[in-house]
Amino acid sequence: MSEQTAPQLPAWRRYLAYATVALMPLSANIEKYIKQEKAQPDYKGPLDLLLPLLAILFVGDLLMNRDRVRFKFPPVPMVLWTLLAAASCFAIDKFPGDGTLMPALKAVANVALFGLAGVWVFQNAGNGPGDYRRMALILGASFSVCLLIAIKQYFGPVGIPFDPENPAKDLGGATNMRVAGWYDFRAAFGSQVALLVPAAAAFALCDESKIVRWLAGVFVVAALCVTLAAGGFIGACAGVIAVACAFGLSGRWMTALLAIAILLGVASIVLPRLPRKNPDVLLRNVSLFAEDSKGRKRPTPRLRRYQAAVDLYGAPRDAHIEGSPEIWLRGVGIGKYQGQINRFYDSEAYPKPGMATDDEIAFDMDADERFTFGFLETSAVEMGIGGIFVLALIFGVWIFAGHAAFARMGGAADPISTLGLAAFGAGVGALVLSAFASPMIPGVKGSLAFFMALALCADAWSKDAAQFLYARRIKRDDE
């Protein structure tokens, strides 16, 4: 279906969608502005206001202007995810020390709004490939501002680590943990990079505009050079390689191999010569054992958390009932990962990291770095085997739909092909990232919803284009 024949949204609705996409990478910690019994980080951004507004307008279209709505039913994987998250709340009262249900209800609302409603709204936020190409470019331009800030931080003075005991102390620059643009921590910046860099690589290879191709290529290289979060860096590289391979399968292997060669050159030649010793920082960020201040090899917080999760996964749901099923069948309930995993640390072999998550000196050894809890890890613990299945379905549909759209169009330099390849790369990046961090954190979850929706839209557009070409071929043969 072409843009001209598709159901038309009014111009102001499309501009509202553009504004939402432009602002959704923003997030800020409003912890100090709200009153809480226990001080906890609380990140909010414009998307928290704009997405519900778009959702209300979309519901209005469903009720009164259904001709505007192409995707009248939400994506099945997102429906299953929301239902499973809600059902997992019934497991919470089976465990000690859970406290109130409020954190679980907030987690369910987060999945329902940004996972289910977010994807469905973005599926119907534009009139066709042209609108979505503009949205993708707007998102990239918005994050480019964050990238420029990160570049300035990277090449600026190296500051001292933040000390929660002395929060007013002048830090004098950005440590490796704070090279993150307008985000507080490198892991949040890296999570966004894992989705946007592969998408930018697709535009660099496939877009019809030469200027866009060059700018997207510069974006890819610059982002990889200043990303010091290993999960984001690995996810971004995996996504770029996937994009290059898909592009090569369309018959342009020389260009694809050149893209992979550039990626290898950045990783093996450029990064080791940068002032912050990127390879050492990235390796330390994913190490399972590391040296402490006394030179002793000790398990890192990541390894300790993994082992505690394994112990939790095989534990019985109720230790007081013989034959009680293991936790892996149903999980501990959404939003309850941290509270329940704390019970399974071993005080000698793998003790719980006891330092605050904003104490930078303790990162990688005595404190869990914020935003480094893996999406796959937490979903498996909170929702059991069903959580793993649902995530596999989400990423599978996302990646398959994006690649199918690109392959169906034959890799041609048109918006549908480019958008399908971009969504495919973002899906691969998000999947790999999920082993190290989460794409469902503030500032990033909007990108997850957008690229998932983009994959589904591109798949539908490519089917329409293929049917149109088939019908025209049949007509020509009849003549």
C-alpha positions in Angstrom: 0.0 0.0 0.0 1.5 3.3 -1.0 1.6 6.5 1.1 -1.0 8.0 -1.2 -3.6 5.2 -0.8 -2.9 4.5 2.9 -5.4 5.9 5.5 -4.3 9.4 6.3 -3.5 10.9 9.7 -3.9 14.7 10.0 -0.6 16.6 9.8 -0.7 17.6 13.5 -0.8 14.0 14.6 2.3 13.2 12.5 4.1 16.2 13.9 3.2 15.0 17.5 4.7 11.6 16.6 7.8 13.3 15.3 8.1 15.3 18.6 7.6 12.2 20.6 10.4 10.4 18.7 12.7 13.4 19.1 12.2 13.6 22.8 12.0 10.0 23.8 15.7 9.4 24.3 15.6 12.0 27.2 15.4 10.9 30.8 16.4 12.4 34.1 16.5 11.2 37.7 13.8 13.1 39.7 14.6 11.3 42.9 15.6 14.5 44.8 12.3 16.2 43.7 9.9 13.7 45.1 9.3 12.5 48.7 9.8 8.8 49.3 10.2 6.7 52.4 13.3 5.2 50.9 15.3 7.2 48.4 15.5 5.4 45.1 16.4 6.5 41.6 13.3 7.5 39.6 14.0 8.3 36.0 11.3 10.1 33.9 11.2 11.7 30.5 8.9 13.3 28.0 7.9 9.9 26.6 6.1 9.2 29.9 3.7 12.0 29.1 3.6 11.9 25.3 3.1 8.1 24.8 -0.1 8.0 26.9 -1.3 11.0 24.9 -0.6 9.2 21.6 -2.3 6.1 23.1 -5.5 8.1 24.0 -5.6 9.6 20.5 -5.1 6.1 19.0 -8.0 4.7 21.0 -10.1 7.5 19.7 -9.2 6.5 16.2 -10.1 2.9 17.0 -13.5 4.0 18.2 -14.4 6.7 15.7 -11.9 6.7 12.7 -11.1 3.0 12.1 -10.1 3.7 8.5 -7.0 5.5 9.9 -5.9 2.3 11.8 -4.1 -0.3 9.7 -3.0 -2.5 12.6 -6.2 -3.0 14.5 -4.9 -5.7 16.8 -1.8 -5.4 19.0 1.2 -7.6 18.2 0.6 -11.0 19.7 4.1 -11.3 21.4 3.5 -8.1 23.2 0.1 -9.2 24.4 1.6 -12.5 25.7 4.3 -10.6 27.5 1.8 -8.3 29.2 -0.4 -11.1 30.2 2.5 -13.2 31.6 3.8 -10.2 33.5 0.4 -9.7 35.1 0.0 -13.4 35.9 3.4 -13.4 37.5 2.1 -11.1 40.3 0.2 -14.1 41.7 3.5 -15.7 42.6 4.6 -12.9 44.8 2.9 -13.9 48.0 4.7 -17.2 48.0 8.0 -15.7 49.0 9.1 -14.0 52.2 10.1 -10.3 52.4 8.2 -9.2 49.3 6.4 -6.3 51.0 3.9 -4.4 48.9 2.6 -5.3 45.5 3.2 -1.7 44.3 6.6 -2.4 42.6 5.1 -5.4 40.8 2.1 -3.3 39.6 4.4 -0.6 38.4 6.4 -3.2 36.5 3.3 -4.6 34.8 2.2 -1.0 33.9 5.6 -0.4 32.4 5.3 -3.5 30.2 1.7 -2.7 29.2 2.5 0.9 28.3 5.9 0.7 26.7 5.8 -2.9 25.5 2.2 -3.4 24.4 0.7 0.1 23.8 4.0 1.6 22.7 4.5 -0.8 19.8 0.9 -0.7 18.8 0.8 3.1 18.8 4.0 3.4 16.8 2.6 0.9 14.3 -0.1 3.5 13.6 1.8 6.7 14.1 2.4 7.6 10.5 0.9 7.4 7.0 3.6 5.3 5.3 7.3 4.6 4.8 8.1 8.3 4.2 6.8 9.2 7.7 8.7 6.4 9.4 11.9 7.3 7.6 11.6 10.8 8.9 10.9 9.5 12.4 14.0 7.2 12.3 16.2 10.1 11.1 14.7 12.4 13.8 15.5 9.8 16.4 19.1 9.5 15.1 19.5 13.3 15.0 18.2 13.6 18.6 20.6 11.0 19.9 23.4 12.6 17.9 23.2 15.6 20.3 23.7 13.1 23.2 26.6 11.6 21.2 28.3 15.0 20.8 28.1 15.6 24.5 29.6 12.1 25.1 32.4 12.9 22.7 33.1 16.1 24.6 33.1 14.2 27.9 35.3 11.5 26.4 38.1 13.8 25.2 37.7 16.2 28.2 39.4 15.9 31.6 39.1 12.6 33.5 37.1 13.4 36.7 37.2 11.7 40.0 34.6 9.0 40.9 31.3 10.1 42.5 31.2 9.5 46.2 27.7 9.1 47.7 29.1 10.1 51.1 30.2 13.5 49.6 27.7 14.3 46.8 28.5 18.0 46.6 32.2 17.4 45.8 33.4 18.8 42.5 34.1 15.9 40.2 36.2 17.8 37.7 35.1 15.9 34.5 33.8 12.6 33.5 35.1 9.2 34.6 34.7 6.2 32.3 31.4 5.5 34.1 30.0 8.9 33.2 30.9 9.2 29.6 27.3 9.0 28.7 26.0 12.2 27.1 23.0 13.4 28.9 22.6 10.0 30.6 24.0 9.5 34.1 25.7 6.2 33.5 27.6 4.6 30.6 25.3 1.5 30.6 22.2 3.6 29.7 24.1 5.3 26.9 25.4 2.0 25.7 21.9 0.4 25.7 20.7 3.1 23.3 23.8 2.7 21.2 23.1 -1.1 20.8 19.9 -0.3 19.0 20.7 2.9 17.1 24.2 2.0 15.8 23.0 -1.0 13.8 20.0 1.0 12.5 22.4 3.8 11.4 24.6 1.1 9.7 21.5 0.1 7.7 21.0 3.7 6.6 24.7 4.0 5.8 24.5 1.0 3.5 21.0 1.3 2.0 19.5 4.8 2.1 18.7 6.5 -1.1 20.3 9.8 0.0 24.1 10.1 -0.2 24.2 12.7 2.6 22.3 10.5 4.9 24.5 7.5 4.1 27.7 9.5 5.0 26.2 11.0 8.2 25.0 7.6 9.3 28.4 6.1 8.8 30.1 8.9 10.8 27.5 8.3 13.6 28.3 4.6 13.7 32.1 5.1 14.0 31.8 8.0 16.5 29.4 6.1 18.8 31.5 3.0 18.9 34.6 5.1 19.8 33.0 6.6 22.9 30.9 3.7 24.1 32.5 2.4 27.2 29.7 0.0 28.3 30.6 -3.5 27.1 27.1 -4.7 26.7 26.1 -1.8 24.5 29.4 -2.1 22.5 29.0 -5.8 21.9 25.3 -5.4 21.0 26.1 -2.6 18.5 28.9 -4.6 16.9 26.6 -7.7 16.6 23.9 -5.6 15.0 26.3 -4.0 12.5 27.7 -7.4 11.5 24.1 -8.8 11.1 23.2 -5.8 8.9 26.3 -6.2 6.7 25.6 -9.9 6.3 22.0 -9.3 5.3 23.1 -6.6 2.9 25.6 -9.0 1.4 23.0 -11.7 0.9 21.2 -9.2 -1.4 24.1 -9.5 -3.8 26.4 -6.7 -2.7 29.1 -8.6 -0.8 31.9 -6.2 -1.6 30.1 -3.3 0.2 29.1 -5.6 3.0 32.7 -6.9 3.5 34.0 -3.3 3.4 31.5 -2.4 6.2 32.8 -5.4 8.3 36.4 -4.4 7.6 35.7 -0.9 8.8 34.2 -2.3 12.0 37.2 -4.5 12.5 39.5 -1.6 11.9 37.7 0.5 14.5 37.8 -2.3 17.0 41.4 -3.4 16.5 43.2 -0.2 15.3 41.3 2.9 16.5 40.1 1.8 19.9 43.5 0.8 21.3 44.9 4.2 20.4 42.2 6.2 22.1 43.1 8.0 25.3 40.7 6.1 27.6 42.1 2.6 26.7 38.7 1.4 25.5 39.6 -2.4 25.1 40.8 -2.6 28.8 37.7 -0.8 30.0 35.3 -2.9 27.9 37.0 -6.2 29.0 36.9 -5.2 32.6 33.2 -4.4 32.3 32.3 -8.0 31.3 34.9 -9.9 33.3 33.7 -12.6 35.6 36.8 -12.3 37.8 38.9 -9.2 38.4 41.7 -7.9 40.6 40.7 -5.9 43.6 42.7 -3.0 45.2 45.0 -5.6 46.8 45.7 -7.5 43.6 43.6 -10.5 44.5 41.4 -12.2 41.9 37.8 -12.1 43.0 34.4 -12.8 41.4 32.9 -9.6 40.0 29.3 -8.6 40.9 28.1 -9.9 37.5 29.4 -13.4 38.3 28.1 -13.4 41.8 24.7 -12.3 40.6 24.6 -15.0 37.9 25.4 -17.7 40.4 22.8 -16.4 42.9 20.3 -16.5 40.0 21.2 -20.1 39.1 20.7 -21.1 42.8 17.4 -19.3 42.9 16.2 -20.8 39.7 16.6 -24.3 41.0 15.2 -23.7 44.5 11.7 -25.0 45.4 8.9 -22.4 45.5 8.1 -23.4 49.1 10.9 -24.9 51.1 8.4 -26.1 53.8 6.4 -28.3 51.4 8.0 -31.5 50.2 7.9 -31.8 46.4 7.2 -28.1 45.9 7.9 -27.2 42.2 11.1 -25.3 41.4 11.0 -21.6 40.9 12.1 -21.9 37.2 8.5 -23.0 36.3 6.8 -19.7 37.3 9.4 -17.3 38.5 9.3 -15.1 41.6 7.0 -12.4 40.2 7.7 -9.3 38.1 9.6 -6.5 39.8 10.9 -8.9 42.5 14.3 -9.9 41.0 16.5 -7.9 43.3 14.6 -8.7 46.5 14.5 -12.4 45.9 18.0 -12.9 44.5 19.5 -11.3 47.6 18.5 -14.5 49.5 20.7 -16.7 47.4 24.1 -15.0 47.7 26.7 -17.0 49.6 28.5 -15.0 52.3 31.8 -16.7 51.5 32.0 -17.9 47.9 29.9 -15.2 46.2 28.8 -12.5 48.7 26.2 -9.9 47.8 27.8 -6.7 46.5 27.3 -4.4 49.4 28.3 -0.9 48.2 25.8 1.6 46.8 25.1 1.5 43.1 26.2 5.1 42.6 29.6 4.5 44.3 31.8 4.5 41.2 34.9 3.3 43.1 33.1 0.1 43.9 31.9 -0.6 40.3 33.1 -3.9 38.8 34.0 -5.3 42.2 31.9 -4.4 45.2 28.8 -2.7 43.6 26.3 -3.6 40.9 26.7 -0.9 38.2 23.4 0.6 37.6 21.5 -0.5 34.4 23.7 -3.6 34.0 21.1 -6.2 35.0 20.5 -8.4 31.9 17.0 -8.3 30.4 17.1 -12.1 29.7 18.4 -12.7 33.3 15.8 -10.7 35.1 12.9 -11.9 32.9 13.8 -15.5 33.4 14.0 -15.1 37.2 10.8 -13.0 37.5 8.6 -14.9 35.0 10.2 -18.3 34.8 10.5 -20.4 31.7 7.5 -18.5 30.2 9.5 -15.3 30.4 12.3 -16.8 28.3 9.8 -18.1 25.8 8.0 -14.8 25.4 11.3 -12.9 25.0 12.4 -15.4 22.4 9.1 -14.8 20.6 9.4 -11.0 20.8 12.9 -10.9 19.4 12.2 -13.7 16.9 9.2 -11.8 15.4 11.1 -8.5 15.5 14.2 -9.8 13.7 12.4 -12.0 11.3 9.9 -9.3 10.2 12.6 -6.7 9.7 14.8 -9.1 7.6 11.8 -10.4 5.7 10.9 -6.8 4.6 14.4 -6.2 3.4 14.7 -9.5 1.6 11.3 -9.2 0.0 12.3 -5.8 -1.5 15.5 -7.3 -2.8 17.7 -4.9 -0.9 16.7 -2.0 -3.2 17.6 1.6 -2.1 14.1 2.6 -1.1 12.5 3.5 2.3 10.9 0.1 2.9 14.1 -1.8 2.3 16.1 0.6 4.4 13.6 0.6 7.3 13.4 -3.1 7.3 17.1 -3.5 7.5 17.4 -0.8 10.2 14.7 -2.6 12.3 16.5 -5.9 11.7 19.8 -4.6 12.9 18.2 -2.9 16.0 16.5 -6.2 16.9 19.8 -8.1 16.7 21.5 -5.4 18.8 18.8 -5.4 21.4 18.9 -9.2 21.6 22.6 -9.3 22.3 22.4 -6.4 24.6 19.8 -8.3 26.7 22.5 -10.7 27.9 24.4 -7.8 29.6 21.8 -5.0 30.2 18.2 -4.1 29.3 16.6 -2.2 26.5 13.6 -1.6 28.7 15.2 1.1 30.8 14.2 4.8 30.8 15.4 6.6 27.7 15.8 3.4 25.7 12.4 1.6 26.0 10.9 4.1 23.5 13.5 3.0 20.9 12.6 -0.7 21.6 8.9 0.0 20.9 9.7 2.1 17.8 12.0 -0.4 16.1 9.7 -3.4 17.0 6.8 -1.4 15.4 9.0 -0.5 12.5 9.8 -4.1 11.7 6.2 -5.0 11.7 5.2 -2.0 9.5 8.0 -2.7 7.0 7.0 -6.3 6.8 3.4 -5.3 5.9 4.5 -2.6 3.4 6.8 -5.1 1.7 4.0 -7.6 1.3 1.8 -4.9 -0.2 4.6 -4.0 -2.6 5.2 -7.6 -3.6 1.5 -8.2 -4.2 1.3 -5.0 -6.3 4.3 -6.1 -8.4 2.8 -9.6 -8.8 -0.6 -8.3 -9.9 1.1 -6.0 -12.4 3.2 -8.9 -13.8 0.0 -11.0 -14.2 -1.7 -8.2 -16.0 1.2 -7.7 -18.3 1.4 -11.5 -19.1 -2.4 -11.5 -19.8 -1.9 -8.6 -22.3 
